Amino acid sequence: MKKVKLLYNPMSGNRRFPNFLDDFIDRFQRAGYEVNVFRSLKPGDIPIGLENIVEDEYDTIVAAGGDGTVNEVINKMLEDNIDIPLGIVPAGTANDFAAHLNMPFEFRECFDTILKGNIKEVDIGKVNDRYFINVCAGGLLSTVSHEIDRKFKNTLGKMAYYLKGIEQLPKLKPIPLKITTKEEKIEEEVYLFLILNSQGAGGFNKLAPMATIDDGLLEFVAVKARPLHEIAALFVKILQGEHLNDKNIIYLQDNYFKVECTDSTYDPHFSDVDGEKGPHLPLEISLEPRKLSVFANL
Ligand SMILES: Nc1ncnc2c1ncn2[C@@H]1O[C@H](COP(=O)(O)OP(=O)(O)OP(=O)(O)O)[C@@H](O)[C@H]1O
């Protein structure tokens, strides 16, 4: 008999996933699977659900939650060399990575998509010693996801990110950055920078319209620190995915970036990694090509 391990975060998104547990078990059992379920009881629990997995014990792992939950799952899988295809159920708020894989947002349809078994090998980013699936960011807006009250996020969904973002605009503070890739070195003051594996983050789904998750490249997008009236129009362009040629944008593609703050007195806050708090600058970011097998609807 085949075996599937489901790990779910009951607090992700609008908390609806637990209502679909019976549907999940029903569909997988009918497809000939024995189902093993792990419920994350508290923040940081997810890796426990993948402890001591024996090689060949499972045929499929399914993670139901947002990007933060998926991040915890893939970190544990890659650290422990668990080479089992991963299905992602977009039960979070933004679900940027699942959106890029075109996974259906209706849960039952998503279960069926996983059962269809279309597997894709995807690139995985690494920031310092942690893996990320989707994004590593810093500056304005990147702390939004850490500051949003969970209730606010659960009720308002993606809108919560936008509202919190607007609330942060008056706090705009440039970060003096040095960005080093294999090819070039750039020094520039920026308000925000993102290093993306897929096309979007935080529900902005066209931040890096050229990105694909198996091209061996990460996309660096930064907004230069300029007076607000100069960059106001840029935000509309960003929503439409038409910002890459704008003079106030830095856009790079590479598989390695070093991001440093050039002013030692400046506190660059924390970075954001897949919507959760990440390390302080400096950041050393690399890409591991086609490192993980995931179920996709592409
Ligand atoms: N039982 C739990 N109760 C509260 N928080 C949890 C629990 N299990 C995991 N977490 C925490 O939830 C966070 C991840 O949330 P997740 O990203 O899945 O949902 P989201 O924030 O709603 O969605 P998205 O990241 O797509 O916007 C992680 O910080 C994780 O440690």
The ligand as a MOL file (V3000), in Angstrom:
LIG
                    3D

  0  0  0     0  0            999 V3000
M  V30 BEGIN CTAB
M  V30 COUNTS 31 33 0 0 0
M  V30 BEGIN ATOM
M  V30 1 N -0.4020 25.4820 15.5620 0
M  V30 2 C 0.1310 26.6610 15.2570 0
M  V30 3 N -0.3260 27.7890 15.8390 0
M  V30 4 C 0.1660 28.9960 15.5130 0
M  V30 5 N 1.1510 29.1970 14.6180 0
M  V30 6 C 1.6590 28.1000 14.0090 0
M  V30 7 C 1.1790 26.7900 14.2760 0
M  V30 8 N 1.8660 25.9220 13.5040 0
M  V30 9 C 2.7520 26.6660 12.8000 0
M  V30 10 N 2.6330 27.9690 13.0910 0
M  V30 11 C 3.3730 29.1110 12.5470 0
M  V30 12 O 2.6380 29.6750 11.4580 0
M  V30 13 C 3.5660 30.3620 10.5960 0
M  V30 14 C 3.3250 30.0350 9.1520 0
M  V30 15 O 2.1040 30.5020 8.7220 0
M  V30 16 P 1.8290 30.2740 7.1810 0
M  V30 17 O 2.8640 30.9590 6.3760 0
M  V30 18 O 1.6200 28.8290 6.9330 0
M  V30 19 O 0.4220 30.9360 6.9570 0
M  V30 20 P 0.0760 32.3810 6.4960 0
M  V30 21 O 1.0330 33.3040 7.1600 0
M  V30 22 O -1.3750 32.5650 6.7410 0
M  V30 23 O 0.2850 32.3310 4.9030 0
M  V30 24 P 1.3000 33.0200 3.8590 0
M  V30 25 O 2.7050 32.8670 4.3810 0
M  V30 26 O 1.0990 32.2450 2.5750 0
M  V30 27 O 0.8710 34.4440 3.7270 0
M  V30 28 C 4.9540 29.8710 10.9970 0
M  V30 29 O 5.5870 30.9130 11.7050 0
M  V30 30 C 4.6830 28.7010 11.9210 0
M  V30 31 O 5.7070 28.5220 12.8970 0
M  V30 END ATOM
M  V30 BEGIN BOND
M  V30 1 1 1 2
M  V30 2 1 2 3
M  V30 3 2 2 7
M  V30 4 2 3 4
M  V30 5 1 4 5
M  V30 6 2 5 6
M  V30 7 1 6 7
M  V30 8 1 6 10
M  V30 9 1 7 8
M  V30 10 2 8 9
M  V30 11 1 9 10
M  V30 12 1 10 11
M  V30 13 1 11 12
M  V30 14 1 11 30
M  V30 15 1 12 13
M  V30 16 1 13 14
M  V30 17 1 13 28
M  V30 18 1 14 15
M  V30 19 1 15 16
M  V30 20 2 16 17
M  V30 21 1 16 18
M  V30 22 1 16 19
M  V30 23 1 19 20
M  V30 24 2 20 21
M  V30 25 1 20 22
M  V30 26 1 20 23
M  V30 27 1 23 24
M  V30 28 2 24 25
M  V30 29 1 24 26
M  V30 30 1 24 27
M  V30 31 1 28 29
M  V30 32 1 28 30
M  V30 33 1 30 31
M  V30 END BOND
M  V30 END CTAB
M  END
